[in-house]
Amino acid sequence: GPGPRALNRGNTMDKLSRRDFTRNAISSVLTFSLLETLFENDAFADEVKPLTGKWLAELNQVAQDLKGEKIQQVVWQEKVEELFSEVPLEDLLKLVNFERLTKNLKIKSGSETSLRFNFNKVEGAPARLAFGKQIFALNKGNSVVPHGHNNMVTAFLILKGDLHGRHFDRLKDEPKHLIIKPTIDRKFKPGECSTISDYKDNIHWFEALTDNSFIFNIHVFGLKRPGPRLPTSRVYVDPEGEKLKGGLIRAPRSNFKELSRKYG
């Protein structure tokens, strides 16, 4: 899902002119911060098939339907997984101008590096997107650390590299623990995807098995989840907890720093 600061981030690039930013970017190797860096140096594809614009529009419509409560979160999951399976990986890489976005990129060790891009000049793309987007970059041994979400849905599509993906259903919240149940535990290759929501596979954890692994991520915020009102956020949890009957786990709540140190 979104990086740790995705819900509370100012547009740091507004204060820099595009010319200055471009000159600075070219004159030095681009290094992206561990948590999140806004990257807006026209990282869009020069030539994208109109079909990809149509695909983006459909992805946007599904997000709007979810926000407008026309569909349930699990239906969004089904539709997005279907859309992700339809888009040719080659076209998606062109859409985000992958080569330009990742040129000279140094992936820092420990957790994920988050890259930003835009779709401003894609023919047929909606002017305003109803979903957030980013690309996670990881080297071998780095992880998108185990976490769940409140009031949101998110989807991962592997762009490059092999990753070990694990998902868990979040069955019960306790003050210092979550009761969770493993649902997915397998290797993910380029072109494969998974989704999470408040209702299904809420917790995920992806570990890179190869260097230069990249995950395309989209997310929709501000949804209504079952149970008591909770802030829209990541919920950090350590799946290596007490084993209970029926394959359940009493997993301790944690934080980004601890999990990065353990699973980095």
C-alpha positions as MATLAB code, in Angstrom:
seq = 'GPGPRALNRGNTMDKLSRRDFTRNAISSVLTFSLLETLFENDAFADEVKPLTGKWLAELNQVAQDLKGEKIQQVVWQEKVEELFSEVPLEDLLKLVNFERLTKNLKIKSGSETSLRFNFNKVEGAPARLAFGKQIFALNKGNSVVPHGHNNMVTAFLILKGDLHGRHFDRLKDEPKHLIIKPTIDRKFKPGECSTISDYKDNIHWFEALTDNSFIFNIHVFGLKRPGPRLPTSRVYVDPEGEKLKGGLIRAPRSNFKELSRKYG';
ca = [
       0.000    0.000    0.000;
       0.988    3.674    0.156;
       4.250    4.601    1.859;
       4.338    5.578    5.511;
       3.913    9.290    4.739;
       1.467    8.970    1.850;
      -1.427   10.291    3.926;
       0.362   13.358    5.234;
       2.609   14.712    2.503;
       2.984   18.203    1.117;
       4.015   18.735   -2.467;
       7.680   19.428   -1.852;
       8.339   20.016   -5.523;
       6.041   23.044   -5.794;
       8.774   25.293   -4.412;
      11.272   24.344   -7.106;
      10.982   25.493  -10.664;
      10.881   22.684  -13.201;
      14.013   24.091  -14.858;
      15.996   24.123  -11.624;
      14.796   20.670  -10.677;
      15.674   19.263  -14.080;
      19.137   20.836  -14.037;
      19.815   19.521  -10.531;
      18.524   16.072  -11.436;
      20.727   15.809  -14.510;
      23.834   17.066  -12.738;
      23.751   14.418  -10.042;
      22.777   10.787   -9.622;
      19.159   10.627   -8.575;
      18.867    9.176   -5.099;
      15.381    8.593   -3.707;
      14.733    8.742    0.015;
      13.846    5.594    1.888;
      10.288    6.618    2.614;
       9.051    8.727   -0.263;
      10.136   11.278   -2.829;
       7.840   13.101   -5.180;
       9.244   12.689   -8.678;
       7.616   14.800  -11.377;
      10.245   15.120  -14.080;
       7.804   14.278  -16.883;
       8.020   10.547  -16.265;
       5.280    9.709  -18.735;
       5.522    7.666  -21.907;
       6.075    9.511  -25.177;
       4.048    6.979  -27.123;
       1.300    5.039  -25.439;
      -1.338    3.044  -27.251;
      -4.871    4.511  -26.966;
      -5.886    1.151  -25.488;
      -3.743    1.915  -22.446;
      -5.563    5.212  -21.982;
      -8.839    3.286  -22.093;
      -7.447    0.857  -19.508;
      -6.564    3.777  -17.231;
     -10.060    5.213  -17.646;
     -11.594    1.861  -16.657;
      -9.317    1.622  -13.629;
     -10.447    5.127  -12.674;
     -14.134    4.323  -13.146;
     -13.877    1.339  -10.807;
     -12.254    3.589   -8.180;
     -15.037    6.167   -8.590;
     -17.690    3.450   -8.250;
     -16.039    2.302   -5.029;
     -15.829    5.821   -3.598;
     -19.464    6.404   -4.525;
     -20.386    3.128   -2.798;
     -21.822    1.690   -6.011;
     -19.687   -1.427   -5.541;
     -18.265   -3.260   -2.519;
     -14.553   -3.393   -1.732;
     -14.291   -7.081   -2.660;
     -15.867   -6.309   -6.059;
     -13.216   -3.612   -6.588;
     -10.595   -6.269   -5.838;
     -12.049   -8.613   -8.453;
     -12.350   -5.908  -11.106;
      -8.843   -4.523  -10.542;
      -7.274   -7.981  -10.651;
      -9.111   -8.541  -13.930;
      -7.873   -5.201  -15.343;
      -4.323   -5.884  -14.170;
      -4.382   -9.258  -15.917;
      -5.510   -7.611  -19.176;
      -2.861   -4.899  -19.552;
       0.312   -6.065  -21.376;
       3.288   -5.530  -19.086;
       5.206   -3.962  -21.974;
       2.506   -1.299  -22.377;
       2.391   -0.560  -18.652;
       6.180   -0.083  -18.573;
       5.824    2.417  -21.443;
       2.912    4.094  -19.678;
       5.030    4.964  -16.623;
       8.132    5.511  -18.803;
       9.909    2.911  -16.713;
      13.353    3.333  -18.277;
      13.447    7.077  -17.610;
      11.960    6.684  -14.136;
      14.547    4.134  -13.003;
      17.665    5.410  -14.821;
      20.548    5.879  -12.336;
      18.237    4.890   -9.489;
      20.014    3.792   -6.324;
      17.720    1.644   -4.205;
      18.484    2.117   -0.530;
      18.667   -0.912    1.724;
      15.894   -1.540    4.221;
      12.237   -1.555    3.185;
      10.910   -0.070   -0.047;
      11.888    2.983   -2.056;
       8.831    4.779   -3.460;
       8.836    6.398   -6.922;
       6.278    8.907   -8.197;
       5.170    9.529  -11.770;
       2.243   11.027  -13.670;
      -0.088   10.196  -16.550;
      -0.650   13.802  -17.677;
      -0.013   13.274  -21.371;
      -1.577    9.871  -21.892;
      -4.303   10.004  -24.528;
      -7.657    8.962  -23.085;
      -6.483    9.149  -19.469;
      -8.800   10.886  -16.979;
      -7.808   14.458  -16.074;
      -8.185   13.710  -12.366;
      -7.567   10.248  -10.971;
      -9.732    8.765   -8.227;
      -6.844    6.575   -7.083;
      -3.296    7.146   -5.865;
      -0.322    5.485   -7.529;
       3.364    4.797   -7.043;
       6.055    2.264   -7.835;
       7.974    0.466   -5.101;
      11.616   -0.397   -5.777;
      13.381   -3.090   -3.774;
      16.635   -5.004   -3.818;
      17.025   -8.638   -2.780;
      16.138   -9.007    0.892;
      14.207   -5.713    1.045;
      10.528   -5.907    1.952;
       7.337   -3.971    1.754;
       7.027   -4.773    5.450;
       3.959   -6.573    6.853;
       1.037   -4.208    7.293;
      -2.694   -3.912    6.906;
      -4.864   -0.895    6.137;
      -7.856    0.984    7.544;
     -10.534    2.466    5.244;
      -8.788    1.730    1.975;
      -8.017   -0.702   -0.794;
      -4.744   -1.247   -2.572;
      -3.372   -3.399   -5.384;
       0.110   -4.578   -6.338;
       1.268   -5.576   -9.813;
       4.798   -6.935  -10.213;
       6.658   -5.012  -12.940;
      10.083   -6.580  -12.618;
      11.850   -9.178  -10.466;
      10.629  -12.053   -8.316;
       8.998  -11.488   -4.939;
       7.652  -13.625   -2.122;
       4.144  -12.393   -1.367;
       2.213  -13.216    1.789;
      -1.318  -12.133    2.680;
      -3.410  -12.551    5.794;
      -7.058  -12.005    6.666;
      -7.437   -9.606    9.606;
     -10.056  -11.299   11.749;
     -10.008   -9.379   15.029;
      -8.348   -6.258   16.435;
      -6.981   -6.367   19.981;
      -5.264   -3.474   21.815;
      -1.750   -4.857   21.277;
      -2.346   -7.618   18.726;
      -4.270   -8.560   15.604;
      -5.769  -12.006   15.118;
      -4.822  -12.954   11.568;
      -5.062  -15.967    9.260;
      -2.653  -16.734    6.383;
      -4.399  -16.689    2.977;
      -1.666  -16.338    0.312;
       1.967  -17.468    0.527;
       3.754  -17.835   -2.807;
       6.243  -16.485   -5.292;
       5.051  -13.612   -7.505;
       6.548  -13.020  -10.948;
       6.257  -10.042  -13.352;
       2.676   -9.582  -14.539;
       1.155  -11.181  -11.421;
      -0.911   -9.152   -8.976;
      -2.754   -9.180   -5.672;
      -5.190   -6.857   -3.900;
      -6.235   -6.056   -0.354;
      -9.264   -4.458    1.273;
     -10.807   -4.022    4.704;
     -12.782   -7.197    4.028;
     -10.333   -9.569    2.311;
      -6.572  -10.251    2.529;
      -6.177   -7.041    4.554;
      -2.533   -7.619    5.524;
       0.257   -8.035    2.995;
       4.030   -8.459    3.001;
       6.249   -8.627   -0.084;
       9.916   -9.622    0.082;
      12.183   -9.163   -2.950;
      13.948  -12.342   -4.035;
      15.971  -10.514   -6.706;
      17.722   -7.153   -6.984;
      15.946   -4.392   -8.927;
      12.441   -5.610   -8.160;
       9.609   -3.172   -8.920;
       5.929   -3.161   -7.902;
       3.226   -0.967   -9.478;
       0.789    0.109   -6.766;
      -2.598    1.828   -6.791;
      -4.740    2.729   -3.779;
      -8.093    4.308   -2.922;
      -8.482    6.148    0.406;
     -11.337    7.235    2.655;
     -13.590    4.177    2.503;
     -15.906    2.827    5.180;
     -14.619   -0.241    6.959;
     -16.556   -2.635    9.213;
     -16.521   -2.029   12.959;
     -15.491    1.097   14.891;
     -14.169    4.200   13.127;
     -10.403    4.121   12.729;
      -8.001    6.592   11.102;
      -7.168    5.901    7.463;
      -3.677    4.476    7.753;
      -1.284    1.587    7.553;
      -1.501   -0.853   10.470;
       1.893   -2.428   11.157;
       1.928   -5.999   12.431;
       4.473   -8.788   12.918;
       3.052  -12.063   11.514;
       5.525  -14.107   13.578;
       3.252  -14.249   16.602;
       1.583  -16.774   18.853;
       0.110  -19.724   16.954;
      -3.559  -20.354   17.754;
      -5.991  -23.116   16.790;
      -7.240  -23.297   13.220;
      -4.081  -21.816   11.731;
      -4.716  -18.429   13.337;
      -1.943  -16.167   14.640;
      -2.044  -13.595   17.455;
       0.303  -11.112   15.765;
       1.777   -8.237   17.795;
       1.172   -4.700   16.577;
       4.419   -3.047   15.550;
       5.822   -0.023   13.724;
       7.656    0.724   10.500;
      11.090    1.050   12.130;
      10.924   -2.260   13.995;
       9.628   -4.195   11.003;
      12.199   -2.611    8.675;
      14.944   -3.720   11.054;
      13.559   -7.263   11.202;
      12.328   -7.810    7.632;
      14.002   -4.849    5.809;
];
